[in-house]
Amino acid sequence: MKDMEAHLEKLRADAAECALIRDLATDPQKRALFMRLAEHLATLASEVEATIAQPESKAALVGGLLRSDVACLSRCVRQRVSSFASAL
């Protein structure tokens, strides 16, 4: 469960980072891109938080059914954010 909460915090941090990059971007296309990324990551964080809060999902989280999915998603998001950030 602790690792799910860590992934949730990582999603929130990535959303905040994308929002910051959006605010600093001078290119309108990059600004729009990072706005979409920030919104998407915030949505994912909300969904993970809701899943963690559901009593029936706690058994699945402990069993690792959702843990690997979130870990994979988190890695994919970090890769995308890194590639977009390096394009700035």
Stockholm file with secondary structure:
# STOCKHOLM 1.0

chainA/1-88         MKDMEAHLEKLRADAAECALIRDLATDPQKRALFMRLAEHLATLASEVEATIAQPESKAALVGGLLRSDVACLSRCVRQRVSSFASAL
#=GR chainA/1-88 SS CHHHHHHHHHHHHHHHHHHHHHHHCCSHHHHHHHHHHHHHHHHHHHHHHHHHHCHHHHHHHHHTTTHHHHHHHHHHHHHHHHHHHHTC
#=GC SS_cons        CHHHHHHHHHHHHHHHHHHHHHHHCCSHHHHHHHHHHHHHHHHHHHHHHHHHHCHHHHHHHHHTTTHHHHHHHHHHHHHHHHHHHHTC
//
